Amino acid sequence: MSVGVAALLSSIPLFAGIPGRERDHLARVMHPFTAPAGSVLFREGDRGDQMYIIESGCVQAARQTPNESRTLALLGPGSVLGELSLMGSGIRNATATAIEETCGWSLERTAFEVLRADPRRDSLDFIRCIGDVALGRLRDRYAAISNALGGEAEPAVPRPQTLQESPPEPGDSGYLKETLFFSRLADPEIATIVGGLRRLHAPRGVVICSSGEVPGALYIVIRGAIETTIRRGRQARRLRLAGPGRAVTHLGVLGPEPSIAECLARERADLLEIPWDRVHALLAGGDAASRGFTAAFNEDVVRALVQADRRTPRMVSRIDRTESVGSIAAISVGRPLATTSPRL
């Protein structure tokens, strides 16, 4: 018998910091589900349209490799599946199968979108909790890749300021609306977000943020491309190539910590520089511009995480075989009953 979704939410770390009244608001838009033993909640490659919370039973999360299906985790009561698939691309990157009858609660994408547009504090805190999970996963994934590469990180070297401030170009506001980050925002919201920001030009090959350096701001690519790479000794792995409408240095939101990765202009690039105090104010705000910025930022974090999880060609080498359950962007957070070893 169900103990009630509100009581269940209060026992889960992801929701524990949300006040009771706000958890009750979230509970009202969730629906119960029952999955018989052997049934599939979702398959790898499916488009995600629901988040699941397990109240009873057990679910296996598995990923298909070239030779076999590999179990990533066995997830029991209190585990959450698919919360990050509500943002970003929404593509499942593992298959979830009930290995015994499993009951719980689900939140559909349509309800999530309603919550995301709701200016009430009840909804905003939940959206921020999901965003914090995404940032934590991205940080952990970058750290796992760095550890797998081995070798020593090169100390940050002071470098001259080579980013040049450039004036806005005619038609910039209309152009921004066409880029991924700003595509769902109205013109007044875009104007509120970018008003007073510096626009910077980065020549090809210029380092925006070096490994070991504390990022000075969040940068949104307007034109060109910024490559994010982890380098350890002679080993390196490219994590992401961020084109127009994508951001770099997301992890600076978490505090003034040295960057694990290097961000370099792969080609000539124009950037919007958003100081961290401005980023935090937007993430904490409840107005339309702040909600739009928060949604775009969270979705970009999830995209960065998905791209870091891909088995990209190695620039120099050996990290293909490192995985971690915590890095599975669209699958789980909570209390896994068992997991595979982080190294095969």
Secondary structure, DSSP 8 states (H G I E B T S, - for coil): ----HHHHHHTSHHHHTS-HHHHHHHHTT-EEEEE-TT-EEE-TT-B--EEEEEEES-EEEEEE-SS-EEEEEEE-TT-EESSGGGSTT-B--SEEEESS-EEEEEEEHHHHHHHHH--SHHHHHHHHHHHHHHHHHHHHHHHHHHHHH-S------------EE----TTHHHHHHHSTTTTTS-HHHHHHHHTT-EEEEE-TT-EEE-TTS---EEEEEEES-EEEEEEETTEEEEEEEE-TT-EE-GGGGG-S---SSEEEESS-EEEEEEEHHHHHHHHH--SHHHHHHHHHHHHHHHHHHHHHHS----SS---TTB--GGG-TTTEES-EEEE--SB-
